[in-house]
Amino acid sequence: MIDWSDRHYRVFARQLTKNALLFTEMIVADAILRGDRDRLLGFDAVEQPVVLQLGGNDPAKLAEAARIGEGFGYAEINLNVGCPSDRVQSGTFGACLMREPQLVADCVAAMKAAVAIPVTVKCRIGVDDQDPEVALRDLVSRVTRAGTDAVWVHARKAWLQGLSPKENRDIPPLDYGLVRRLKAENPNLFVGLNGGLHTLDQALEEMTGLDGVMLGRAAYQDSGILTGVDDLFPHPLRAGDEPSGPVARPQALSADDWEAVRDAMMAYAGGVIARGGRVAHVTRHMIGLFQGFPGARKYRQVLSTDATKPGAGPEVIAAAFAAVLSARAETAAAAE
C-alpha cells in the first residue's frame, strides 16, 4: 500500500470504521533511521488503532525503527515479507525475504526484544519455485519461535521473476485452504488472511477457521465497504485477541452519519492546509467513496477536478458530498 495508506487516507478510513485495524504504508527502516521522522511516522490520534508496517532485512536497524515507532505511539509493529514491488526487490526485502526465513525470524526476535507492543509478520505463501506447503510452514515455524504475535498471509505466491508487481496481485492463484491448514496446525497463533478479498460477505466467508481478514485495495477503491465493518466486528481484532465474530448485518448510514463524515474531513483538510498542505492531498483518497450511489459521478468529478485548483479549500468536500446527499434526498422523496 505504498503511496496509498498514508496518514490522510487513514484519517478518512477512521471516519468510516472505528474498529478496523489500520496499517501504514510500508516504511523502510533505513528511512526512519536517517530521514524526517515526524514526516514519516507522524499520525493523528484519531487513526488509532494503527500499525506501523516496516520493510527491511537488518535485525538491528529494524529493532531501532520499531523502538522509534513505539515511541510515536503505534499500537503494533508489522514486518512486511510479502511486497513484490521493484523497490523491495532491489533492496532485498519484502517478498524476497521468503527465501530467508531464519533472517526473518532474527528480525522478529530483535524487534520483540526492543518493544513492548505486538510484533507481527505479513507474508506470501512463497515466491517463485518454492513449494508453498513447505515455505510457508517453515517461515511461520521460525517466526513463531522468535515470538511473533500474529501472521497475516497473502494467500498467493509472489513471482519475482516474470510478473510485475501489479500482476502479482492478481495472476498467481489463491490458496486459502493452505492458510486454514496453517491455522489448524498452529491453534495458538493469530493467523489472518489477505488477498483476493473484495467484499465483507466474501471476507466473512473466507475467515472461517481463521482469526482475521485484511482488505487492502478493495477498502481503498470502494471505501464505502468500511462502513459495514463495525456492525460485523463490534470490537477491534488485535494480535493475540480472541475473535469477536459477526453479530449483525451492516446497517446503512443515515444522512446525519454522512454529514458527520463530511464535517470531520472538512475540518481535517482545513488543518492540513493550515500546515502548508493542499486539499487534494486529502481528497485524492476519498474518490472511492459512494460507489454505486446516486450522485457518485458528480462527487468524483468535483474531487478530481476542483480539489486541484489553486486556492481550493475544504468547501470542495462540501460540494462533493452535496451531490450525493441531494441525490439521496431526491430518491427518498420520489419513493414516498
C-alpha positions as CSV (number, residue, x, y, z in Angstrom):
1,M,0.0,0.0,0.0
2,I,2.9,2.3,-0.7
3,D,1.6,5.8,-1.5
4,W,-2.0,4.6,-0.7
5,S,-2.5,4.2,3.1
6,D,-0.8,7.4,4.2
7,R,-1.9,9.4,7.2
8,H,-4.6,11.3,5.2
9,Y,-6.2,8.1,4.0
10,R,-6.1,6.6,7.5
11,V,-8.0,9.6,9.0
12,F,-10.6,9.2,6.3
13,A,-10.9,5.5,6.8
14,R,-11.3,6.0,10.6
15,Q,-14.4,8.2,9.9
16,L,-16.0,5.1,8.3
17,T,-15.0,2.5,10.8
18,K,-13.9,2.8,14.4
19,N,-12.8,-0.9,14.9
20,A,-10.8,-1.8,11.8
21,L,-7.1,-2.1,12.5
22,L,-5.3,0.3,10.1
23,F,-1.9,-0.2,8.7
24,T,0.6,2.4,7.5
25,E,2.2,2.1,4.1
26,M,5.4,0.1,4.3
27,I,8.2,2.3,5.5
28,V,11.8,1.2,5.1
29,A,13.8,1.0,8.4
30,D,16.7,2.9,6.9
31,A,14.4,5.8,6.0
32,I,13.2,6.1,9.6
33,L,16.8,6.0,11.0
34,R,18.1,8.6,8.6
35,G,15.1,10.6,7.5
36,D,12.5,13.1,8.7
37,R,10.7,11.0,11.4
38,D,7.9,13.4,12.0
39,R,7.0,13.4,8.3
40,L,7.4,9.6,8.0
41,L,5.8,8.5,11.3
42,G,3.6,11.3,12.5
43,F,-0.1,10.5,12.6
44,D,-3.3,11.8,14.1
45,A,-4.5,10.2,17.3
46,V,-7.9,9.6,15.7
47,E,-6.3,6.9,13.5
48,Q,-5.7,4.5,16.4
49,P,-5.5,1.6,16.5
50,V,-2.9,1.9,13.8
51,V,0.0,-0.5,12.9
52,L,3.4,0.7,11.7
53,Q,4.4,-1.5,8.7
54,L,8.2,-1.8,8.3
55,G,10.4,-3.0,5.5
56,G,14.0,-4.1,5.9
57,N,16.3,-7.0,6.4
58,D,18.7,-5.9,9.1
59,P,17.7,-7.0,12.6
60,A,19.4,-4.2,14.4
61,K,18.0,-1.5,12.1
62,L,14.5,-2.9,12.3
63,A,14.7,-3.1,16.1
64,E,15.7,0.5,16.3
65,A,13.0,1.5,13.8
66,A,10.4,-0.4,15.8
67,R,11.6,1.2,19.0
68,I,11.2,4.7,17.4
69,G,7.8,3.7,16.1
70,E,6.7,2.6,19.6
71,G,7.8,6.0,20.9
72,F,5.5,7.7,18.3
73,G,2.6,5.7,19.8
74,Y,1.8,3.0,17.2
75,A,-0.2,0.1,18.5
76,E,1.8,-2.6,16.8
77,I,4.8,-3.2,14.5
78,N,4.4,-5.3,11.3
79,L,7.3,-6.7,9.2
80,N,6.4,-6.9,5.6
81,V,7.6,-10.1,4.0
82,G,5.1,-10.1,1.1
83,C,5.5,-6.9,-1.0
84,P,6.8,-7.8,-4.5
85,S,7.5,-4.3,-5.8
86,D,10.6,-3.4,-7.8
87,R,11.7,-1.2,-4.9
88,V,11.8,-4.0,-2.4
89,Q,13.4,-6.4,-4.8
90,S,16.3,-4.0,-5.4
91,G,16.7,-3.7,-1.6
92,T,16.4,-7.5,-1.0
93,F,13.5,-7.3,1.4
94,G,9.7,-7.6,1.2
95,A,8.8,-10.8,-0.5
96,C,12.4,-11.6,-1.2
97,L,12.7,-12.5,2.5
98,M,10.5,-15.5,1.9
99,R,13.7,-17.2,0.8
100,E,15.5,-16.4,4.0
101,P,13.1,-17.5,6.8
102,Q,15.8,-17.6,9.5
103,L,16.7,-14.0,8.8
104,V,13.1,-13.0,9.1
105,A,13.0,-14.8,12.5
106,D,16.1,-13.0,13.6
107,C,14.4,-9.7,12.6
108,V,11.3,-10.6,14.6
109,A,13.3,-11.6,17.6
110,A,15.3,-8.3,17.6
111,M,12.1,-6.2,17.3
112,K,10.4,-8.2,20.1
113,A,13.4,-7.5,22.3
114,A,13.2,-3.8,21.5
115,V,9.5,-3.1,22.1
116,A,6.7,-4.0,24.4
117,I,3.9,-3.7,21.8
118,P,3.0,-6.7,19.5
119,V,5.2,-7.5,16.6
120,T,3.6,-9.3,13.6
121,V,4.5,-10.6,10.1
122,K,2.8,-10.2,6.8
123,C,4.0,-12.7,4.2
124,R,3.1,-14.6,1.0
125,I,2.8,-18.3,0.8
126,G,6.0,-18.5,-1.2
127,V,8.0,-17.0,-4.0
128,D,9.0,-18.3,-7.5
129,D,9.7,-22.0,-7.4
130,Q,9.2,-22.5,-3.7
131,D,6.7,-25.2,-2.6
132,P,4.2,-23.2,-0.6
133,E,3.4,-26.2,1.6
134,V,7.0,-26.1,2.7
135,A,8.0,-22.5,2.5
136,L,5.0,-21.0,4.4
137,R,5.2,-23.6,7.2
138,D,9.0,-23.1,7.6
139,L,8.7,-19.3,7.8
140,V,5.8,-19.4,10.3
141,S,7.5,-22.0,12.4
142,R,10.6,-19.9,12.7
143,V,8.9,-16.6,13.4
144,T,6.6,-18.2,15.9
145,R,9.6,-19.5,17.9
146,A,11.0,-15.9,17.6
147,G,7.9,-14.6,19.3
148,T,5.7,-13.1,16.6
149,D,2.2,-12.2,17.9
150,A,0.4,-12.8,14.6
151,V,1.0,-13.8,11.0
152,W,-1.0,-12.2,8.1
153,V,-0.8,-14.3,5.0
154,H,-1.5,-13.1,1.5
155,A,-2.6,-16.4,0.1
156,R,-0.7,-16.1,-3.2
157,K,2.8,-16.8,-4.3
158,A,4.9,-13.9,-5.5
159,W,6.6,-14.5,-8.8
160,L,9.6,-12.1,-8.5
161,Q,10.8,-13.3,-11.9
162,G,8.4,-12.9,-14.8
163,L,5.5,-10.9,-13.2
164,S,5.1,-7.2,-12.5
165,P,4.0,-6.1,-9.0
166,K,0.5,-5.4,-10.4
167,E,0.3,-8.9,-11.9
168,N,1.5,-10.4,-8.7
169,R,-1.7,-9.1,-7.0
170,D,-4.0,-11.0,-9.5
171,I,-2.3,-13.7,-11.5
172,P,-0.8,-16.2,-9.0
173,P,-3.7,-18.5,-7.8
174,L,-5.1,-18.1,-4.4
175,D,-4.8,-20.9,-1.8
176,Y,-7.0,-20.1,1.1
177,G,-7.0,-23.7,2.1
178,L,-3.3,-23.7,2.9
179,V,-3.8,-20.7,5.2
180,R,-6.6,-22.6,7.0
181,R,-4.4,-25.6,7.4
182,L,-1.7,-23.4,8.8
183,K,-4.1,-22.1,11.4
184,A,-5.3,-25.6,12.3
185,E,-1.7,-26.6,12.8
186,N,-1.0,-23.5,14.9
187,P,-4.1,-23.0,17.1
188,N,-2.4,-20.7,19.5
189,L,-1.1,-18.3,16.8
190,F,-3.2,-15.5,15.4
191,V,-3.5,-16.2,11.6
192,G,-5.1,-13.6,9.4
193,L,-6.0,-13.9,5.7
194,N,-5.2,-11.4,2.9
195,G,-5.5,-11.5,-0.9
196,G,-8.4,-11.5,-3.3
197,L,-11.0,-10.3,-0.8
198,H,-13.4,-7.8,-2.4
199,T,-16.5,-7.6,-0.2
200,L,-17.3,-8.1,3.5
201,D,-19.5,-11.0,2.8
202,Q,-16.7,-12.8,1.0
203,A,-14.2,-11.8,3.7
204,L,-16.5,-13.3,6.4
205,E,-17.0,-16.5,4.5
206,E,-13.3,-17.0,3.9
207,M,-12.5,-16.1,7.5
208,T,-14.0,-19.4,8.7
209,G,-11.4,-21.1,10.9
210,L,-9.1,-18.1,10.9
211,D,-8.7,-15.1,13.3
212,G,-8.9,-12.1,11.0
213,V,-9.2,-10.8,7.4
214,M,-7.3,-8.0,5.8
215,L,-8.6,-5.9,2.9
216,G,-6.2,-3.6,1.0
217,R,-7.1,-2.2,-2.4
218,A,-10.7,-3.2,-2.1
219,A,-11.1,-1.0,1.0
220,Y,-9.3,1.9,-0.8
221,Q,-11.0,1.7,-4.2
222,D,-14.5,1.2,-2.7
223,S,-14.1,2.7,0.7
224,G,-17.8,2.5,1.5
225,I,-17.1,-1.1,2.4
226,L,-15.6,0.1,5.6
227,T,-19.0,1.4,6.8
228,G,-20.1,-2.2,7.4
229,V,-17.1,-3.3,9.5
230,D,-18.2,-2.1,12.9
231,D,-21.6,-3.9,12.8
232,L,-19.9,-7.2,11.8
233,F,-17.0,-6.8,14.2
234,P,-18.0,-4.8,17.3
235,H,-14.5,-4.9,18.7
236,P,-11.1,-4.4,17.1
237,L,-9.2,-7.6,16.3
238,R,-5.7,-7.2,17.6
239,A,-2.8,-9.7,17.6
240,G,-3.4,-12.2,20.3
241,D,-7.1,-11.3,20.8
242,E,-9.9,-13.8,20.6
243,P,-12.0,-13.1,17.5
244,S,-15.3,-11.4,18.4
245,G,-17.2,-12.9,15.4
246,P,-20.0,-11.3,13.5
247,V,-23.1,-10.3,15.4
248,A,-25.2,-8.3,12.9
249,R,-25.5,-7.3,9.3
250,P,-24.2,-3.8,8.3
251,Q,-26.8,-1.1,8.5
252,A,-26.9,1.7,6.0
253,L,-25.5,5.1,7.2
254,S,-28.1,7.9,7.7
255,A,-27.8,11.3,6.1
256,D,-26.7,12.6,9.6
257,D,-23.9,10.0,9.6
258,W,-22.7,11.1,6.1
259,E,-22.8,14.7,7.2
260,A,-20.6,13.8,10.2
261,V,-18.1,12.2,7.9
262,R,-18.2,15.3,5.6
263,D,-17.7,17.7,8.5
264,A,-14.8,15.7,10.0
265,M,-13.0,15.6,6.7
266,M,-13.5,19.3,6.1
267,A,-12.1,20.1,9.5
268,Y,-9.2,17.8,8.9
269,A,-8.5,19.2,5.4
270,G,-8.5,22.7,6.9
271,G,-5.8,21.7,9.3
272,V,-3.7,20.1,6.5
273,I,-4.0,23.4,4.5
274,A,-3.0,25.4,7.6
275,R,0.2,23.4,7.9
276,G,1.1,24.0,4.3
277,G,-0.6,21.1,2.5
278,R,-3.3,21.1,-0.1
279,V,-6.8,19.9,0.0
280,A,-6.0,17.5,-2.9
281,H,-3.6,15.6,-0.5
282,V,-6.7,14.6,1.4
283,T,-9.4,14.3,-1.3
284,R,-7.4,12.0,-3.5
285,H,-8.1,9.3,-1.0
286,M,-11.8,9.9,-0.9
287,I,-12.7,9.4,-4.5
288,G,-13.7,5.7,-4.0
289,L,-16.5,6.5,-1.6
290,F,-20.1,6.3,-2.7
291,Q,-19.6,3.6,-5.4
292,G,-23.0,2.8,-6.9
293,F,-24.7,5.7,-5.1
294,P,-26.9,8.3,-7.0
295,G,-24.7,11.4,-7.5
296,A,-21.4,9.4,-7.2
297,R,-20.2,10.5,-10.7
298,K,-20.6,14.2,-9.8
299,Y,-18.9,13.5,-6.4
300,R,-15.9,12.0,-8.1
301,Q,-15.8,14.8,-10.7
302,V,-15.7,17.5,-8.0
303,L,-13.0,15.8,-6.0
304,S,-10.9,15.0,-9.1
305,T,-11.0,18.5,-10.7
306,D,-12.0,21.2,-8.2
307,A,-9.7,20.0,-5.5
308,T,-6.6,20.5,-7.7
309,K,-7.4,24.2,-8.5
310,P,-5.3,26.9,-6.9
311,G,-6.7,28.0,-3.6
312,A,-9.1,25.1,-3.3
313,G,-10.2,24.5,0.3
314,P,-12.5,22.3,2.4
315,E,-15.5,23.7,0.6
316,V,-14.6,21.2,-2.2
317,I,-15.5,18.4,0.1
318,A,-18.8,20.0,1.0
319,A,-19.7,20.4,-2.7
320,A,-18.8,16.8,-3.5
321,F,-20.9,15.5,-0.6
322,A,-23.8,17.8,-1.7
323,A,-24.0,15.9,-5.0
324,V,-24.7,12.6,-3.2
325,L,-26.8,13.9,-0.3
326,S,-29.1,15.9,-2.6
327,A,-29.5,12.9,-4.9
328,R,-30.2,10.7,-1.9
329,A,-32.9,13.1,-0.7
330,E,-34.5,13.2,-4.2
331,T,-34.5,9.4,-4.4
332,A,-36.2,9.2,-0.9
333,A,-38.8,11.8,-1.8
334,A,-39.6,10.0,-5.0
335,A,-40.1,6.8,-3.1
336,E,-42.7,8.3,-0.8
